[in-house]
Amino acid sequence: MATVDQHGETVGIDGGPSVEQVTGIFRDGLNIDVPAVDADLIDGGFLDSLALVELVFQLEQRFEIELPLDELDIENFRTVGQIASLIENRRRRGGG
């Protein structure tokens, strides 16, 4: 049975971020329509440096985590699935 968050989006099985939640941030927060969950957001031109900064801000606010710039690896932002995994890993480590 799926769980729904306060934004009406499905939450991952263990309460972690779902691909739907991350896609919602792109759609609602960045006005970017992601063509597919496994689409390369960088090579596809969907995520440039300015959008990346805004995405990091949105992720930190939405999931109550910290993503220190010196710890970020651009490869973690290539797909929506990779971003969801990054958030889940960060939350498991205590968010900050």
N, C-alpha and C positions, 0 to 999 in steps of 0.2 A: 504494500500500500504506500503510495507516494505521500510525502509531506509537502505542504505549501507554506512559503514564508509570508511575511507581512506585505510583500509586493505582489503576491498572487502567483509566484513562480515556484516551480518544483525544486525542492531541495534534494541534494544527494542522499543516498540511502543512509549513510552514517551521520547525516546532518551537515555534511560538508557542502561546498558549492557544487552546483550542477552546471552542466554545459548550458542549460537554459538560462540560468542566472547570469552567467558571463555574457551570453549572447544578448540578454536584455540590457546589460550595461553598454554594450556596443550600440544597440539600437536606440535606447532611450537617453543615454548619457553622452554618447559621442556622435549620434546620428549617422552611424555606419551600419549598413546592411551586410552582414557576413554571409557569403554565398553558401558555405558549407562548414560543418564543424571541423573538418580537417583541412580547410583551405589555408594556404600559407599567407598570413596576414601581412607579412613584411614584403615578400617577393611580389605579392599581388597588389601592392600599393595601398592597402587598406589602413596600414598602421605606419605613419611617418613619425618623426621625432616629437612633434608637438602633440599628436594624438597619443603617443606612448606616455608622455608626461601626464596628460589628462586621464588616461586609462589607469595609471598607477594611483593617482589621486582618488579616482572613483572606486577602485578596488579596496584601497585602504579605508575609505569611508564606509562602504557597503558591508565589508566583512570584518571591520574593526581589527585590522592588522597593520603592521608596519612593513614596508618593503624598502629597506635602506638602499639607496642608489649604488653604494659600493658593493652590494651583494647581488645585484641584478645581473642576470645573464640573458641577453637578447633571445637566445634560443628558447627560453621558457615562454616567450610571447609569440611564437610563430603560429600557433593554432589556438582555437578556443579551448580544446581539450588540454593542451599544455598549460594554459593559463589557469584552468580549473584545478589541475594537479598542483601547480605552484601554490595556489591559495590554500588548498587542503594541507599540503606539507607545512606551510607557514603556520597555519592554525594549530597543527599538531605540536609544533615547536613552541607554542605559547603566544603566537601572534606578534611578538616584537623582538 
